Structure formats: C-alpha cells, structure tokens
Amino acid sequence: MLFAIIFTKIIDPFGMPNMYFYLFILFSMTIVLSILSYEFFEKKFLKMKTRFEVIHTR
C-alpha cells in the first residue's frame, strides 16, 4: 500500500500511460521487497529458531 501511494505521487504528475504498467511495477516492487526482507531480516530469525527449539524424544 505504501508503495502504491509513493508510486502514484511520482508518476501522476507525468500522466499514467497504462494501468497494466502500473500494476506490473507495483508487483515487481513487492517481490523485490519480499526477497530483500527474507535475505536480510527473516533468515537471521530462522537460524535463531533452530537454536531454541525443544526436541521431543520418545
């Protein structure tokens, strides 16, 4: 949602050429942000999770 607002503030003064282009850019930005979030933030917590797991034995 934040990207949509920022993107429309940047593009609107120049005119929107195509709605599909707008959706493609927003979708691409979402994918890139999720990849960066996983690589630089979530991976560290997933590694920590294995250290604090309780292992149940029979």
Backbone torsions as a table, in degrees:
resi	resn	phi	psi	omega
1	MET	NA	-42.8	179.3
2	LEU	-62.5	-40.4	179.1
3	PHE	-64.1	-37.0	179.7
4	ALA	-63.1	-42.2	-179.9
5	ILE	-66.2	-46.8	179.9
6	ILE	-62.8	-44.3	-177.9
7	PHE	-63.9	-41.5	179.5
8	THR	-68.0	-32.2	177.4
9	LYS	-66.3	-34.2	-179.3
10	ILE	-79.3	-43.4	-172.6
11	ILE	-84.2	-34.6	-174.5
12	ASP	-54.9	-41.3	178.8
13	PRO	-60.3	-26.3	-179.2
14	PHE	-91.7	-9.8	-178.3
15	GLY	92.3	138.9	-179.0
16	MET	-88.1	111.7	-177.6
17	PRO	-71.6	-37.8	-174.4
18	ASN	-157.4	132.3	-179.4
19	MET	-67.2	-34.4	178.5
20	TYR	-66.0	-35.4	175.9
21	PHE	-62.9	-43.6	177.7
22	TYR	-59.7	-46.7	179.5
23	LEU	-65.8	-38.3	178.3
24	PHE	-63.0	-44.0	179.4
25	ILE	-63.8	-45.1	179.5
26	LEU	-64.0	-41.7	178.3
27	PHE	-63.7	-42.7	179.0
28	SER	-63.3	-42.2	179.2
29	MET	-65.0	-36.1	178.1
30	THR	-64.7	-44.3	179.5
31	ILE	-64.0	-45.5	-179.4
32	VAL	-63.2	-43.0	178.8
33	LEU	-63.8	-39.1	179.2
34	SER	-67.9	-37.3	177.2
35	ILE	-65.5	-45.4	178.7
36	LEU	-63.9	-39.5	178.8
37	SER	-62.5	-44.0	179.9
38	TYR	-64.7	-46.4	-175.6
39	GLU	-67.0	-41.6	-172.0
40	PHE	-102.0	-9.9	-175.8
41	PHE	-127.0	-55.4	-171.6
42	GLU	-74.0	-32.8	-179.3
43	LYS	-58.8	-39.6	-179.4
44	LYS	-62.5	-42.0	179.6
45	PHE	-71.0	-32.5	177.0
46	LEU	-68.1	-35.3	175.3
47	LYS	-67.0	-40.5	178.3
48	MET	-65.5	-32.5	-178.4
49	LYS	-60.1	-39.0	-178.8
50	THR	-67.9	-27.2	178.3
51	ARG	-72.0	-29.8	-174.6
52	PHE	-104.7	9.3	179.0
53	GLU	-70.1	144.9	173.8
54	VAL	-95.4	125.2	-178.6
55	ILE	-98.8	118.0	179.4
56	HIS	-90.8	130.4	175.8
57	THR	-109.1	165.6	-177.5
58	ARG	-74.4	NA	NA
